[in-house]
Amino acid sequence: MRPTTFSIVLLMLCSCSNAQQQNKFDEFCNNFAKGYKALNIPDLQLSYAENLKQIQSPVNIQKQIDFFEKVRKELQVYAGFELTISQYTDFGLIEYETNLNLERLALEKKWIGEKPSAIAMNSLYSIPDGKAWYSYFLKKWTGANVNPDEIYLNGMEEVENVKKHIEEIRLQMGMNEDEFYNHLNDSSFFLNNQTQVQQAFEQTKKVILKNLSDIFSAQQMPEVGIQKGADESLAQTPGYYNDNTFYYNYFNKPYNKRQVDWLFIHEAIPGHHYQLSIEAQAKRSVIQQLFHYAGFAEGWAAYTETLGKELGVYQTMYDELGKWEWDLVRSVRVPLDVGINYYGWSDDKALAFWKEHIRNQDDIAMREINRMKRWPAQVVTYKYGAAQILKWKEKLQQQQGTNFSIKTFHDKILSQGSLPFFIVERNLFRRN
C-alpha cells in the first residue's frame, strides 16, 4: 500500500518533533556537564578517612544539593522524550549519579552537623552513621544499586563455589588435604630473584599476545611495560597498573609462580591495560566522560582471569590453581568486608573467618583485613563485577547457541566505556 500524503506529512512532523526533543536534551546534557564540573566534587579515594576529610563546607554542600535537586526535577521532563541510544545512556547516567550524589550529600550534611573531633580509624563501622556510609560506598564502588546483606550472601555463595574448584584439583592430584597444601609450599613453585620474576611475566605476555586474537577483535593498543612495583601505598596488593605499565610487587622473598599468569591477565592484557586502551578509542558523550566506575574496571579485569586457557596460559593444573587460590581470597573478602564495616566484626572474628575458609595464606590475613578496614567496599568490586559479566555471557550463550560470538560479546562490553552495570546490561541485550 502506497503511503498517503497525510501519513507522509505526519511522519515528517513526528521526525521534526523527535529532532527538537533530542536537541533540547543535548542542551540539557551540556548544561549538566558544565554545572557538574563547576561543583568541583572530589574524586573517590581508596581511604574512607580521606573521603571524609574532603567533605566540603555547609555552603558548598547545599550548593550541590540544590544543583542535583534541580536536575532531578528536570529529568522528569525528558523521561517521555524519544531519545537516541546514546542519549538514553546519558539519561540513565545522569539519573543514577543524581540519586547517588544526593545520598552522599545527605550523609555529608549530617556529618558536618555532628562532626566528631577526630575520625575513628578502626573501620567504617566505628564512625557515626557508619552503616549508612558503608551502604553508600558499596554503591559508589560497585557502580550498582546493591545492599550489604545481599552482597554478604552472594559472597558466601562464591566462597563455596571456589572451594569446590580447588577441591576438584586436589582430587585430580590424588592427595589428601595435608599432602596437598604441604606440596603447594614446595620450593619448586617459587622464584627466588627479581630476574626470574621479570622473565616469567615477560613470557606470559608473549604467549597471551600470540593468542589474543582468538577471543578478542584485533585492536591497536599501546605497548605495556612490566616493572617491579615501587609505590609503597599499594604494597598490600599483588600488583597494579598505571600509565601503560604493569607493576608486580616483589619484596626480596620467594615469589609464587602460580600467581604470574592470572596477575598479568588482570593488570595488563586483556585486563586493565587492554580495557583502558579500548575505552580511550571509544566515542563517549560529554556526560559519559564525566564518570568512571571502578566496579566495571575491576569486574572486567577479574572476569578476564577466567580466559587463561583460551589465551594459552594456565598450561598446568597448578597454573590454574593459582587463579582459584586468589579467587578464594577475593571471595572471602566480600563477606569479610561487609562483616567488618557493616556488621562490626572484631579483628579476632575476621581472622577466624579467614582461617575457616582459606588455608596456606595466613601470612597475608591481617594485611587483607587491615586493607578492608582502611578501604571499605573496594574489594567487593572484583567479584561483583566479574559475576555480572559471567552471568551475561552464560545468558547469551543459552540464547544464541552456536551463533554466540565471544569476540562480539567482548566488543559490546568494552566499546561502551566505563558505565554502571545496569546500563551495560541494558545496552548489551538491547534489540537493534
VOGUZA-846359 format. One record per atom (N, C-alpha, C, CB): residue in one letter; x, y, z. Coordinates in steps of 0.02 Angstrom, whole numbers, plus 50000, padded with zeros to 5 digits. Glycine has a CB too. Example, Ala and Ser with C-alpha at 12.3 -4.5 7.8 and 13.67 -1.06 7.14 Angstrom:
// VOGUZA-846359
a506604971650390;a506154977550390;a506604983550390;a505654977650452;s506424988850354;s506844994750357;s506455000250394;s507044997050286;
This chain:
// VOGUZA-846359
m500434994150000;m500005000050000;m500455006250000;m499525000050062;r500305010949953;r500685017149950;r500495021850006;r500585020549882;p500975025150038;p500805029850092;p500425035850065;p501435032150128;t499935038250103;t499545044050083;t499935050350099;t498865044150119;t499715055850069;t500045062350083;t500005064050156;t499725067950041;f499435062450187;f499345063950258;f499845060050301;f498625062350280;s499935053550285;s500395049550326;s501115051850318;s500345042150307;i501285054150257;i501965056650246;i502085063050287;i502085058050171;v501585067450285;v501645073750323;v501695072250398;v501045078350309;l501275067550421;l501295065750493;l501965062950513;l500745060550508;l502245058750469;l502905055850483;l503435061350486;l503095050750429;m503385066250441;m503875071750442;m503805075950504;m503775076150380;l503185077150526;l503075081050587;l503355077450648;l502335082450597;c503245070850651;c503505066850707;c504265066950708;c503245059550704;s504555066350647;s505285066450642;s505565073050665;s505515064950570;c505225078450646;c505435085150667;c505365085950742;c505025090550631;s504815083350769;s504705083850841;s505235079950879;s504005081150858;n505405073950855;n505925069950888;n506595073550887;n505995063050854;a506755076550830;a507385080250823;a507415086050872;a507485082750751;q506855089450880;q506825095050927;q506925092650999;q506155098850921;q506605086951015;q506685084151082;q507405082151095;q506235078151091;q507725079051045;q508415076851053;q508885082751059;q508625072550995;n508765088051022;n509175094051027;n509105097351096;n508995099150972;k508485097351121;k508355100151186;k508705096151241;k507605100551200;f508705089451233;f509045085251282;f509795086251279;f508865077851270;d510075086951219;d510795088251213;d510985094651249;d510985088751138;e510565099751244;e510685106051279;e510675104951354;e510165111351258;f510205100951378;f510165099351449;f510805095751472;f509545094951463;c511035091051431;c511645087351449;c512255091951453;c511775081751397;n512315096351405;n512875101051406;n512855105551468;n512875105451342;n512255107751485;n512185111851545;n512345107851608;n511475114751550;f512125101551609;f512285097251666;f513035096551674;f511955090251658;a513375095051618;a514105094051620;a514455100251647;a514365092351550;k514255106051623;k514565112351647;k514435113451722;k514305118351606;g513805112351741;g513635113251812;g513975108351857;g512885112751821;y514025102051835;y514345096851875;y515085098451885;y514265089951842;k515425100351831;k516135101951836;k516255107851883;k516425103451767;a515795112651881;a515875118651923;a515815117151998;a515355123851905;l515505111552015;l515435109652086;l516095107252116;l514905104252093;n516565105052073;n517215102652097;n517145097152150;n517625108452126;i516745092152135;i516645086552181;i517285082452183;i516035082152159;p517565081252242;p518185077452247;p518115070252220;p518425077252319;d518655067652191;d518655060852167;d518615055952226;d519295059452125;l518335050152213;l518305044852264;l519005042452281;l517865039052241;q519165042252345;q519815039852369;q519745032752396;q520095044652424;l520295029052396;l520295022352425;l520115022452499;l520965018952414;s520415027052535;s520335027552608;s519685031252626;s520925031152638;y519285028152670;y518675031552691;y518845037952731;y518245026852734;a519405037752767;a519605043652805;a519745049552759;a520225042152849;e520085048152702;e520235053352654;e519585056152623;e520695050752599;n519105051752610;n518465054052583;n518105058652632;n518015048052565;l518135056952696;l517815061152747;l518165067852754;l517795057452814;k518825067752747;k519215074052753;k519055078852695;k519965072552754;q518845076052639;q518705080152579;q518005083152579;q518795075952518;i517605081752630;i516925084552632;i516965092152634;i516535081852694;q516565095252592;q516595102452583;q516195106152638;q516325104352514;s516195112752634;s515865116952683;s515105116152678;s516075124352674;p514735118052731;p514005117752727;p513715121652668;p513715120452791;v514025127252652;v513795131352595;v513855127452529;v514185137952591;n514435124252520;n514545120452458;n514115114152456;n515285118652452;i514005111152513;i513565105252515;i512865107152493;i513545102152586;q512615112752518;q511955115052499;q511925116852425;q511735120952542;k512465119752400;k512505121452329;k512435115152286;k513175125052313;q512775109752307;q512715103452271;q512015100552276;q513225098352299;i511725100852335;i511045098252345;i510555101952298;i510815099052418;d510605108552296;d510165112552253;d510245110552180;d510305120052262;f510875109452159;f511005107652090;f510675100952072;f511765107152078;f510785095852114;f510525089252098;f509775088752106;f510865084052141;e509495092452153;e508765092652160;e508445095752097;e508555096752223;k508755100952071;k508515104152009;k508565099251951;k508925110551994;v509125095651947;v509215090651894;v508685085151898;v509915087551897;r508555082951959;r508055077651968;r507375079751941;r507995075852044;k507185086051953;k506545088551927;k506555089151851;k506375095351958;e507115091451824;e507175092351752;e507145085651715;e507815096051734;l507415080451746;l507415073851715;l506705071351701;l507775068751759;q506235073351742;q505545071251732;q505265073751666;q505105073751790;v505515079451644;v505285082351580;v505515078051522;v505555089551572;y506125075351527;y506415071651471;y506255064151472;y507155072551470;a505915061851524;a505785054751532;a505365051951474;a505425053451597;g504925056151446;g504495053751392;g504755055451322;g503815056651400;f505355058351317;f505625060251252;f505855054151212;f506215065151261;e505825054751146;e506105049651101;e506845051151092;e505725049551032;l507265047751131;l507975049051131;l508355043951089;l508245049151202;t508945045751067;t509385040951033;t509665036051085;t509965044550995;i509975030751062;i510265025851107;i510785029051153;i510575019951068;s511215033251124;s511725036651163;s511415041351214;s512205040451117;q510895044951193;q510555049551239;q510205045751296;q510045053951201;y509935040051279;y509615035851330;y510115033651383;y509275029751298;t510725032151360;t511275030551406;t511435036551450;t511905028251367;d511465042451419;d511605048551458;d511065049851509;d511675054551411;f510445048851489;f509885049851536;f509965045251596;f509205048551501;g510115038851584;g510205034151639;g510785035951684;g510315027151611;l511325038451653;l511915040551692;l511755046451737;l512495042251645;i511435051451709;i511275057451748;i510805055751805;i510955062951703;e510305051651791;e509825049651842;e510175045751898;e509255045551812;y510605041051878;y510965036951927;y511425041251971;y511385031551890;e511815045651938;e512285049851976;e511925054952019;e512755053351927;t511365057351996;t510975062152036;t510735058852101;t510375064751997;n510455052952096;n510215049452156;n510785047652203;n509825043252136;l511345045352174;l511915043352216;l512225049352251;l512435039752173;n512275054852216;n512565060852246;n512115063752301;n512685066252193;l511465063452291;l511015065852343;l511055061452405;l510285066052317;e511165054952396;e511265050552454;e511905052452491;e511295043052432;r512435053752453;r513075055952483;r512985062452521;r513615056752430;l512655067252490;l512585073852519;l512175073852583;l512265078552469;a511675069552586;a511285068952648;a511735066552705;a510695064052639;l512195061852690;l512665059452741;l513165064852759;l513025053252715;e513405068452709;e513905073752722;e513595079452763;e514185076452657;k512985081252748;k512655086652785;k512585084752859;k511955088152755;k512405078452871;k512345076152940;k513035075752973;k511995069352942;w513545073652935;w514225073152962;w514475079952984;w514695070052909;i514365084952943;i514585091752960;i514235094253023;i514455096552902;g513595092553029;g513215094853087;g513405091453151;g512485093853075;e513665085153146;e513835081353206;e514565079153205;e513385075253214;k514985082953172;k515675080953159;k516055079353223;k516035086353120;p516345073153227;p516745071453287;p517415075153287;p516865063753290;s517735075453343;s518375078953349;s518915075653308;s518585079453421;a518855068953298;a519345065253259;a518995059553223;a519925062553304;i519255057653165;i518955052153126;i519215045553153;i519125052853051;a518755041253176;a518955034653201;a519235030553144;a518355031053234;m519805027253156;m520155023553104;m520075015953111;m520875025253104;n519655013553158;n519585006453169;n519265002953110;n519175005153232;s518745005853083;s518385003453024;s517825008353012;s518124996053033;l517485007752956;l516935012152942;l516375011352993;l516665010852871;y516305005453020;y515785003953069;y515855008353132;y515804996653089;s516475010553145;s516615014253207;s516455021653203;s517335013353226;i516265024153144;i516115031353139;i515365032553145;i516385034253071;p515155038553160;p514435040053162;p514095038453095;p514315047453180;d513525035053098;d513155032953038;d513585028552993;d512925039052998;g514025024553024;g514485020352985;g514125015552938;g514925016553031;k513565012752960;k513215007952918;k512915011452857;k512655004452958;a512655017352866;a512385021152809;a512945023152761;a512015027452833;w513515025152789;w514085026752747;w514315020652707;w514665029452789;y514325014852739;y514535008852703;y514065007252646;y514575002952751;s513415007952658;s512925006652605;s513045011252545;s512215007652631;y513215017552560;y513365022252505;y514005020152469;y513435029452533;f514545018952506;f515185017152475;f515125010752434;f515735016352528;l514715006152456;l514614999852420;l514315001352351;l514154995152459;k513825005752348;k513525007752283;k514035011552241;k512895012052294;k514405015952273;k514885020152237;k515435015852206;k515185025352284;w515695011152244;w516245007052220;w516015002052167;w516575003352277;t515444998952177;t515224993752130;t514914996652067;t514734989152163;g514635002652071;g514275005452014;g513615001752005;g514695004951951;a513305000052060;a512674996252058;a512264997752120;a512804988652052;n511614997052114;n511154998252170;n511094991852211;n510465000652145;v511594990552252;v511624984452292;v511554986152366;v512284980552278;n511434981052407;n511404982152479;n511864977252514;n510684981452505;p512114978852574;p512614974752608;p512384967552622;p512804977952672;d511764966652643;d511534959852658;d511544955452596;d510824960052688;e511334958252540;e511344954552477;e512054952652457;e511004958652421;i512514957452463;i513204956252445;i513524950952491;i513614962852449;y513354951052555;y513614946052601;y513414939052579;y513374947452672;l512784938152565;l512534931552545;l512844929252479;l511774931552540;n512904933752432;n513224932052368;n513944930152378;n513174937952319;g514274933652423;g514974932152438;g515054925152467;g515264937152486;m514614923252512;m514644916652542;m514534911152489;m514134915952598;e514094912452442;e513984907652387;e514614906852345;e513394909852343;e514954912352332;e515564912152292;e516124908452329;e515794919152274;v516164909352395;v516664905852434;v516594898352424;v516604907752510;e515994895752431;e515884888552424;e516004886252353;e515174886752446;n515824890452304;n515924888652234;n516664887952218;n515604893752189;v517064892652240;v517784892552226;v518124886752263;v518114899252245;k517914885452323;k518204879852361;k518084873252325;k517904879552432;k517514872552291;k517374866452253;k517874865652195;k516654866652225;h518044871152162;h518534870852107;h519214868652133;h518594877552072;i519414871252190;i520064869352220;i520044862052240;i520224873852280;e519484859852268;e519424852952289;e519464848152229;e518764851852326;e519184850252172;e519214846052112;e519944845152089;e518794849152055;i520334850452094;i521044849952075;i521414845452124;i521364856952073;r521264846152188;r521584841752238;r521444834452223;r521344843552309;l520824832852207;l520634825952193;l520984823352130;l519884825352185;q521064827752080;q521434825752020;q522154823952036;q521404831351967;m522434827352085;m523124826052105;m523194819752147;m523404832052143;g522624817352172;g522634811252212;g522974811952279;g522974805952174;m522894817852310;m523214819052375;m522684820552428;m523714824952371;n522834818852491;n522394820952544;n522534828352558;n522484816652609;e522124831452601;e522184838652611;e522864840852636;e521654840952659;d523124837252687;d523774839152714;d524324838452662;d523934834852776;e524314832952625;e524824832052572;e524764837552520;e524734825052539;f524154839152502;f524034844252450;f524314851052470;f523284844852437;y524134853452529;y524354860152549;y525094860252566;y523944862452609;n525374854752591;n526094854552603;n526464854752536;n526284848152643;h526194851152487;h526504850952421;h526524857852389;h526144846052375;l526004861852400;l525974868552369;l526504873252397;l525284871552379;n526804871452452;n527354875552481;n528034873152458;n527314875452556;d528054868252413;d528694865652389;d529094871052353;d528574859652341;s529734870952361;s530174876152333;s530124876652257;s530894874852353;s529914871252224;s529864871352151;s529334876252125;s529714864352125;f528884878352169;f528354882952150;f528554890252158;f527734881552190;f529164891552177;f529354898452193;f529964900752153;f529494899052268;l529954907252136;l530514910452103;l530914914252156;l530274915252046;n531574914352148;n531994916752203;n532344923452191;n532494911752218;n532254926352132;n532554932952121;n532134936852071;n533284932252097;q532264943352068;q531854947752026;q531934946151952;q532044954952038;t532524944051932;t532634942351861;t532164936751839;t533364940351849;q532104931651881;q531664926051865;q530934928351862;q531744920451917;v530744932651908;v530054935051910;v529904939151847;v529924939351973;q530364943651829;q530284947751769;q530214943351707;q530874952651761;q530644938451701;q530634933951643;q529984930051639;q531224929151645;a529724928051697;a529094924151698;a528514928451672;a528934921751770;f528484934751692;f527954939151668;f528044940751594;f527934945551709;e528654941651572;e528784943051501;e528564937151458;e529524944651489;q528674930951481;q528474925051444;q527714924551440;q528764918751476;t527374925951496;t526644925851496;t526364931051446;t526364927251567;k526664936951446;k526454942151399;k526534939751327;k526874948651410;k527084936551311;k527214934151244;k526694929051221;k527914930951240;v526524924351265;v526034919251249;v525344922251238;v526004913851304;i525144926751282;i524474929851278;i524404933951214;i524344934151339;l524904937851197;l524864941951136;l524794937451074;l525484946451130;k525104931751076;k525064927051019;k524354924351010;k525544921251029;n523984923551065;n523324920451063;n522744925251071;n523274915251117;l522894931651081;l522374936551098;l521824936951044;l522684943351108;s522024936650981;s521534937450927;s521034931650922;s521904938050861;d521154926250958;d520684920650957;d520024922450990;d520984914550992;i520044926851040;i519434928451076;i519294935951081;i519454925551144;f519744940051052;f519644947251051;f519754949850980;f520124950851101;s519364954750960;s519464957850895;s520134961350894;s518884962750878;a520434961550836;a521084964850831;a521004972250847;a521384963950760;q521384974550896;q521344981550917;q522044984350926;q520944982150984;q522124990650907;q522754993950918;q522794996050992;q522835000050871;m523334994551024;m523424996751093;m524164998351106;m523174991451143;p524305002751152;p525005004251167;p525364998251196;p525035010151217;e526014998151188;e526424992951219;e526364993451295;e527164993551197;v526304987751328;v526264987751401;v526944985751430;v525704983051426;g527204989851475;g527824988251508;g527724983951569;g528184994651527;i528244980651592;i528224976451652;i528794978551698;i528274968751634;q528624980651759;q529134982951805;q528984980751876;q529204990551803;k529494980551918;k529404979351989;k529064985352020;k530084977852023;g528574984252063;g528204989752094;g528634993852141;g527624986952132;a528485000452142;a528865004952186;a528405009352228;a529325009252144;d527745008652220;d527275012852257;d527105009352324;d526625014052215;e527385012052378;e527295008852443;e526565008952466;e527735012352495;s526185013752443;s525475014152463;s525065008352435;s525175020752441;l525335005052383;l524994999352353;l525354992752366;l524925000452277;a525774992852417;a526184986952432;a525774981052456;a526694988652484;q525154982352479;q524744976852504;q524374973152449;q524244979552554;t524464975252386;t524154971852330;t524684967752293;t523814976852282;p524494962252258;p524984958352220;p525304962252164;p524664952152192;g524924966952135;g525184970952080;g524694976552065;g525304966652018;y524884980852018;y524434986351999;y524624988751929;y524474992152050;y524194992951901;y524304995451833;y524255003051833;y523784992451784;n524705006251795;n524675013551789;n525075015751727;n524965016951853;d524755019851687;d525085023151631;d525475018251586;d525555028551658;n525125013351559;n525405008551512;n525945004051542;n525685012051453;t525935003351607;t526424999051641;t526084994651693;t526975003251673;f526254988151691;f526034983451743;f526604982851794;f525844976451711;y526424983951857;y526914983451911;y526754977351954;y526924989851954;y527244973051964;y527154967452010;y527524969052075;y527424960751979;n527234967452131;n527564968752195;n527994962852215;n527034970152250;y528634964152223;y529124958952242;y529574961852296;y529544956552180;f529594958452353;f529954961252410;f530504956452434;f529474962752466;n530914954252386;n531514950352402;n531374944152443;n532004954652439;k530834940652425;k530694934252455;k530434929652400;k530194934752515;p530424923152410;p530184918752356;p529514920952328;p530134911552382;y529464920852262;y528864923252226;y528484917352198;y529054928152169;n527844917052214;n527434911352195;n527294911352119;n526764911452234;k527534906152085;k527424905552013;k526684905351995;k527774899351986;r526284902752041;r525584901652024;r525184908152016;r525264897452078;q525484913752035;q525104919952026;q525334923951965;q525174924152088;v525814921451928;v526074925251870;v525544926051816;v526684921651842;d525234920551794;d524774920951737;d524164925251752;d524544913951718;w523814923851807;w523194927551820;w523324934851835;w522814924351879;l523894936351867;l524034943251885;l524184947451823;l524634943651933;f524564944651775;f524694948351713;f524044949351674;f525214944751669;i523634944151670;i522984944751636;i522574950451666;i522594938051639;h522534950551732;h522114955451767;h522364962551757;h522094953851841;e522994963651769;e523264970451768;e523424973051699;e523874970851812;a523584968451653;a523834970651588;a523374968651530;a524524967851576;i523474962651503;i523104960551443;i522784953651456;i523564960251382;p522124953251446;p521644958251421;p521274961951476;p521154954851376;g521604962851534;g521294966351590;g521334973851584;g521604964151654;h521614977151634;h521594984451638;h521914987951577;h521944986651700;h522504985851557;h522834989251501;h522424988851438;h523534986151489;y522174982951423;y521774981951362;y521124985851366;y521634974451351;q520774985251422;q520134988551431;q520194996151425;q519824986751498;l520704998951457;l520795006251455;l520995008651385;l521315008351506;s521365004551348;s521565006651281;s520955006651235;s522095001851252;i520485002051244;i519865002051206;i519425007951226;i519484995351215;e519395009251291;e518995014851316;e519245021451287;e519005015051392;a519895022151280;a520185028251253;a519975029451181;a520945028151259;q519825023951145;q519625024551075;q518865025151066;q519875018451036;a518495024051120;a517765024051115;a517495031151107;a517455020851177;k516935031651070;k516595038051063;k516135038951123;k516185038450996;r516325043551167;r515955044451228;r515685051551231;r516405043051290;s515065052251253;s514745058751258;s515055062951314;s513995057951269;v514865069251316;v515125073651369;v514905071151438;v514875080851359;i514335067851442;i514105065051506;i514515058951524;i513355063351503;q514625054551476;q514995048451490;q515715049851509;q514975043851430;q515985055351484;q516675057151500;q516755059851571;q516935062351451;l516205061551603;l516235064251672;l516385058851724;l515585067551689;f516195052551709;f516185047451761;f516605041351743;f515475045351776;h516865038251795;h517235031951789;h517005027351844;h518015033151792;y516915020951828;y516635016151876;y517135010551891;y515975013251849;a517385010651952;a517875005751973;a517594998651970;a518115007252044;g516954997951984;g516644991251982;g516684988251913;g515924991652004;f516584992351861;f516634989951793;f517354987951777;f516384995251743;a517834992251794;a518534991051778;a518804984851813;a518954997151796;e518684984451879;e518944978651916;e518544972351900;e518914980151992;g517894973051888;g517504967251869;g517734964351803;g516774969051864;w517874968751754;w518134966451690;w518804962851698;w518204972451641;a519254965951736;a519914962951745;a519874956151779;a520364967651786;a519434955551829;a519344949151863;a519024943951816;a518924950051927;y518554946251775;y518234941651726;y518754938751679;y517684945351687;t519214942851655;t519694940451604;t520144934951631;t520134946251580;e520204934451697;e520604928951725;e520304922151709;e520664929851801;t519664921951694;t519334915551677;t519524913351607;t518584916151684;l519864917551568;l520014916051498;l520724913451488;l519924922351457;g521064911651543;g521764909651539;g521914904151490;g521984907651606;k521514898951489;k521644893251444;k521584895351372;k521174887551460;e521064899351356;e520974901651287;e521544906151265;e520314905351281;l521864909451313;l522424913951298;l523094910351297;l522444919551348;g523084903751308;g523694899751302;g524094898951366;g524134902751252;v523844901851421;v524184900851486;v523784895951528;v524274907751523;y523894895651593;y523594890451635;y523744883551603;y522824891451643;q524374882451585;q524544876351549;q524584870251593;q525204877351514;t524604871251659;t524594865551705;t524034866651756;t525284864851740;m523874861351792;m523374861851845;m523594866851898;m523244854951878;y524244867251909;y524504871851960;y524404879151939;y525244870351973;d524504880551874;d524404887351850;d523674889351859;d524604888051775;e523214884851842;e522504886351851;e522334886851925;e522074880851817;l522644882651965;l522534882852037;l522714889752065;l522944877452072;g523244892852039;g523444899452063;g522874904452055;g524054901952026;k522524903951998;k521944908351987;k521414907152040;k521654907251918;w521264900752054;w520744899152104;w520964900952174;w520574891752101;e521614900252189;e521854902052256;e521724909452270;e522614900552262;w521874913752221;w521744920852233;w521004922452228;w522144925152184;d520644918752187;d519924919752182;d519584918052248;d519624915552125;l519864913252284;l519594911752351;l519714917552398;l519914905252379;v520304920552395;v520444926452436;v519944931952420;v521164929052424;r519834933152355;r519354938352335;r518654936652360;r519354939052259;s518464930352355;s517794928352376;s517704929152451;s517654921152356;v518194927052490;v518154927652563;v518134934952584;v518754924052595;r518484939152547;r518504946352564;r517814949652559;r518994949952519;v517374946952518;v516714950052509;v516314949852574;v516324946652452;p516164943852602;p515804943852666;p516224946852722;p515614936752684;l516874946252718;l517304949352769;l517234956952769;l518044947452757;d517224959852710;d517164967152704;d516504969552734;d517214969252631;v515964965952719;v515314967652747;v515324966552823;v514744963452714;g515614960952843;g515644959352914;g516004964652955;g515974952752925;i516574966852930;i516984971752966;i516664978652967;i517674972152934;n516434980852909;n516214987852901;n515474989052911;n516414990252835;y515074983652908;y514344984552914;y514064980852975;y514004982052850;y514344974952988;y514114971053046;y514534972253108;y514104963753030;g515114975453100;g515524977153158;g515944971553185;g515094979653212;w516184967053143;w516604961453166;w517264964053195;w516744956653108;s517484960653247;s518144962153277;s518684958953234;s518184959453350;d519314960953247;d519884957853212;d519904950353224;d520544961053235;d519764948253286;d519784941153302;d519264937253262;d519664940053377;k518654940053257;k518134936653219;k518304936553145;k517454940053230;a518574942053119;a518764942353049;a519324937353034;a518994949453031;l519814936953078;l520374932353068;l520134925053071;l520924933553120;a519674923653116;a519404916853122;a519024914953058;a518944916353183;f518654919753031;f518284918452969;f518764917052912;f517834924552951;w519304920952907;w519814919852856;w520094912752862;w520384925052863;k520304910852921;k520624904352930;k520144898552920;k520934903853000;e519504899852931;e519004894652920;e518944892852846;e518324896952946;h519074897652803;h518954896552731;h519584896452688;h518494901752706;i520134898952714;i520754899352673;i521324895952710;i520934906752658;r521634891152676;r522224887952703;r522834890352665;r522164880252699;n523404890352698;n524044891752666;n524174899152654;n524074888152601;q523734903552678;q523854910652666;q523744914852729;q523384913152610;d523924911952786;d523864915652848;d524324921752850;d524024911052907;d524874921452810;d525364926952812;d525084933552785;d525974925052772;i524544933152745;i524264939352718;i523594941052749;i524194938852642;a523374937052797;a522704938052826;a522604944952856;a522564932752879;m523044946952902;m522954953452934;m523084959252886;m523414953952995;r523524958052837;r523634963152786;r522974964652749;r524184960952736;e522624959252731;e521994960052694;e521444962852739;e521784953352665;i521424960652801;i520924963252848;i521024970752859;i520954959452915;n521644972852868;n521784979952877;n521624983952815;n522514980952897;r521744980852757;r521564984152694;r520814985652691;r521774979852634;m520414980752711;m519684981652709;m519454986852760;m519334975052722;k519804987352815;k519624992352865;k519784999352840;k520004990952930;r520315000052802;r520505006652775;r520115008452712;r521255006852761;w520005003352670;w519695004452604;w519025000752599;w520175002052547;p518535002452638;p517904998752637;p517564998652569;p517425001652688;a517314992752552;a516914991352491;a517334990452428;a516434997052479;q517954992852428;q518354992352367;q518464985052345;q519034995752377;v518574980552393;v518724973652375;v518114970052345;v518974969852435;v517524972752355;v516914969552329;v516884970152253;v516284972752360;t517204975152224;t517134976652153;t517334970752108;t517554982652135;y517864967152127;y518124961852085;y517614956252074;y518764958852116;k517374953552128;k516914947852124;k516234949952098;k516834944552192;y515994955752120;y515334957952097;y515334959052022;y515124964252133;g515834962751997;g515864964251926;g515954958151883;g516414969151913;a516424953751903;a516544947651863;a515914943351860;a517124943651893;a515554943051915;a514944938951918;a514414941551869;a514654938851988;q514364948251862;q513884951051815;q514054949051743;q513844958651821;i514694949751725;i514904948251657;i514824940851641;i515634950451647;l515004936551688;l514924929351677;l514184927451670;l515244925351735;k513754930851708;k513034929651703;k512774931551634;k512654933551757;w512984937351609;w512774939551542;w513024934651488;w513034946751527;k513644932551496;k513944927951448;k513554921351444;k514684926451466;e513394918651501;e513014912351504;e512324913251473;e512954909851576;k512004918851488;k511324920151462;k511334920651386;k511044926551493;l511824924251358;l511874925051286;l512054918451252;l512384930451268;q512474914551283;q512654907951255;q512034903551250;q513194904551298;q511604903851301;q510984899951300;q510514902451247;q510654900051369;q510464909051240;q510004912051191;q510234910951120;q509924919351205;q510884911651108;q511144911751040;q511424905051016;q511664916951034;g511574900651063;g511834894051044;g512474894651003;g511314890251005;t512474891250945;t513074891250902;t513214898050870;t513004885950848;n512724902550873;n512824909250844;n513194913950893;n512154912250825;f513294911650954;f513634915851003;f514354917050981;f513614912751074;s514564923350983;s515254925250966;s515584928451026;s515274930050905;i516114925351051;i516454928051109;i516784934751092;i516984923051134;k517014935551030;k517304941951010;k516784947551012;k517624941350940;t516194946050984;t515654951050984;t515454952851055;t515054948450945;f515414947751098;f515234948851168;f515724953651201;f515214942251207;h516374952351193;h516884956651222;h516864963751192;h517574953551212;d516764964151126;d516734970651093;d516164974851121;d516644969751017;k515574971851129;k514994975551151;k515084978251222;k514374971151148;i515414974351264;i515524976651333;i516034982351334;i515774970751376;l516594981551299;l517134986451303;l516994992751263;l517764983351280;s516624992251209;s516524997951165;s516115003551198;s516174995751101;q515765001851252;q515355006851286;q515745011251334;q514795003451324;g516355009151350;g516735012851401;g516495010951470;g516665020351390;s516715014651519;s516555013251589;s515865015851606;s517085016351636;l515415011251627;l514725013051642;l514475008951702;l514265011851581;p513945011251735;p513635007051787;p513375000551755;p513055010851822;f513344995351794;f513174988751766;f512484988351736;f513244983551820;f512004991851764;f511324991351737;f511294994251667;f510824994851783;i511704999251652;i511705002051585;i512074997551536;i512035009051585;v512634994651558;v513004989951515;v512544984051496;v513634987351551;e512184981451545;e511734975751533;e511174977751485;e511444973151599;r510884983451497;r510334985751454;r510554986551382;r510044992351480;n511144989451371;n511394990351303;n511604983751272;n511974995151303;l511864979151313;l512094972751287;l511524968551261;l512464968851342;f510944968851294;f510374964751275;f509854968651234;f510044961851336;r510034974751215;r509574978751175;r509484975651106;r509844985951168;r508864975451083;r508724972951016;r508794978650967;r507994969851012;n509264977850919;n509394983250871;n508834983450819;n510074982250837;
